[in-house]
Structures are given as C-alpha cells and as structure tokens.
C-alpha cells in the first residue's frame, strides 16, 4: 500500500455550530472499506438530529490534484454557522481526495444557500 493509499483510508472530522470543533484525531479505515460511505456516516454522526430541521449531505470528489475540497467545505460551513439553529460537519480523507459536508438548519434557506454556493440544486 502506498502512502497516498494509506492517507485515502484515513479520515478527519470537524463539527460546526456556535464554534468550530476539530475532533482532533485521524480515523483509520480498514482495507477495502467504502470510503465515501464512511465519510457520510462520520459527518452524519457529528450533526445533532432535529426532526423539524432540513438536513442535506454534500459529497465531493477531487477531479484535479490541486483541488482543496475540505478547505472549500470548511469555508462554507464557517460562513454559514452561528446560532443554535444550525449545525454542520465536514469529514474528509486525509489526502483530500474526498470530502462530505452534512448541514442541518431550522431554516431550510440556509441549507439552500449552501447548495447554491456549491453549485447544486435541491432535488
């Protein structure tokens, strides 16, 4: 296994609410693990569930070696966070090849703005 393969099987998680909370450790996935599913599960686990809130999952995969997915998602989450009616988490591979942002808010317009910033539309 090369160094980049090892880094693609390691994930980091950061949560956003009133402040940014970096989980502070790297989680190693087993060989053959579904990395995308692990990222989604990790981000979903870091966001509190509220039955009347809108929640969306945004998954990104790098298409060029110099793309900084986690950096972009971190910036969007920081710009959107604040108040007790928003929560988000970013989970990303250590090598930056894949990243997932899970965002939840009482006001669905906050989530829609995030989607627009990423160039997505609600389905």
C-alpha positions as CSV (number, residue, x, y, z in Angstrom):
1,X,0.0,0.0,0.0
2,X,1.4,3.4,-1.0
3,X,1.5,6.4,1.2
4,X,-1.4,8.1,-0.7
5,X,-3.5,4.9,-0.4
6,X,-3.0,5.0,3.3
7,X,-4.0,8.7,3.5
8,X,-7.1,8.0,1.4
9,X,-8.1,5.4,4.1
10,X,-7.7,7.9,6.9
11,X,-10.4,10.5,7.7
12,X,-10.7,13.6,9.8
13,X,-13.9,15.2,11.1
14,X,-14.7,18.8,12.0
15,X,-18.0,20.0,13.5
16,X,-19.6,23.5,13.2
17,X,-22.2,25.0,15.5
18,X,-21.5,28.1,17.5
19,X,-17.8,27.3,17.3
20,X,-15.6,25.0,15.2
21,X,-14.7,21.8,16.9
22,X,-12.0,19.6,15.4
23,X,-12.4,16.0,16.5
24,X,-8.6,16.1,16.8
25,X,-7.8,12.6,15.7
26,X,-7.4,10.6,12.5
27,X,-9.7,7.6,12.0
28,X,-8.2,4.7,10.0
29,X,-10.4,2.7,7.8
30,X,-9.8,-1.0,7.1
31,X,-8.6,-2.0,3.7
32,X,-11.5,-2.5,1.3
33,X,-13.8,-0.1,3.3
34,X,-16.2,2.0,1.3
35,X,-14.6,5.4,1.9
36,X,-17.5,7.5,0.7
37,X,-20.0,5.7,3.0
38,X,-17.6,6.0,5.9
39,X,-17.3,9.8,5.3
40,X,-21.0,10.2,5.2
41,X,-21.6,8.2,8.3
42,X,-18.9,10.1,10.2
43,X,-20.3,13.5,9.2
44,X,-23.9,12.4,9.9
45,X,-22.8,11.2,13.4
46,X,-21.3,14.6,14.2
47,X,-24.5,16.6,13.5
48,X,-27.3,16.6,16.0
49,X,-30.7,15.4,14.7
50,X,-33.8,17.6,14.9
51,X,-37.0,16.3,13.4
52,X,-38.1,19.7,12.1
53,X,-34.8,20.8,10.6
54,X,-33.7,20.4,7.0
55,X,-30.6,18.3,6.5
56,X,-28.5,17.8,3.3
57,X,-25.5,15.8,2.5
58,X,-23.0,17.2,0.0
59,X,-20.3,14.8,-1.3
60,X,-17.3,16.0,-3.3
61,X,-14.6,14.1,-5.0
62,X,-11.4,15.7,-6.3
63,X,-11.1,15.9,-10.1
64,X,-7.6,17.5,-10.1
65,X,-4.6,17.0,-7.9
66,X,-4.6,20.6,-6.6
67,X,-8.2,20.8,-5.6
68,X,-8.7,21.5,-1.9
69,X,-12.2,20.1,-1.1
70,X,-12.0,20.2,2.7
71,X,-10.8,23.8,2.6
72,X,-13.8,24.9,0.5
73,X,-16.3,23.0,2.6
74,X,-14.7,24.3,5.8
75,X,-15.0,27.9,4.5
76,X,-18.7,27.4,3.6
77,X,-19.5,25.8,6.9
78,X,-17.7,28.6,8.8
79,X,-19.6,31.3,6.8
80,X,-23.0,29.7,7.4
81,X,-22.5,28.6,11.1
82,X,-23.7,30.5,14.1
83,X,-26.7,30.4,16.3
84,X,-28.5,27.4,17.8
85,X,-30.5,26.7,14.7
86,X,-27.6,25.4,12.5
87,X,-25.2,22.5,12.7
88,X,-22.7,21.0,10.3
89,X,-19.8,18.6,10.0
90,X,-17.1,18.0,7.4
91,X,-15.5,14.6,7.1
92,X,-12.6,14.3,4.6
93,X,-9.9,11.9,3.6
94,X,-6.5,12.8,4.9
95,X,-5.2,13.0,1.3
96,X,-8.1,15.3,0.4
97,X,-9.4,13.2,-2.4
98,X,-13.0,13.0,-1.0
99,X,-15.0,15.2,1.4
100,X,-18.5,15.3,2.8
101,X,-20.4,18.2,4.3
102,X,-23.6,17.4,6.3
103,X,-25.5,20.6,7.2
104,X,-28.8,20.9,9.1
105,X,-30.8,24.0,9.9
106,X,-34.1,25.0,11.2
107,X,-34.5,27.4,8.3
108,X,-34.2,25.5,5.0
109,X,-33.0,28.6,3.2
110,X,-29.6,28.3,5.0
111,X,-29.2,24.9,3.5
112,X,-30.3,26.1,0.1
113,X,-27.7,28.9,0.2
114,X,-25.0,26.3,0.9
115,X,-26.2,24.2,-2.0
116,X,-26.1,27.2,-4.3
117,X,-22.6,28.1,-3.2
118,X,-21.6,24.6,-4.2
119,X,-23.5,24.8,-7.5
120,X,-26.2,22.3,-6.5
121,X,-29.9,22.5,-6.5
122,X,-32.4,20.8,-4.2
123,X,-33.7,17.6,-5.6
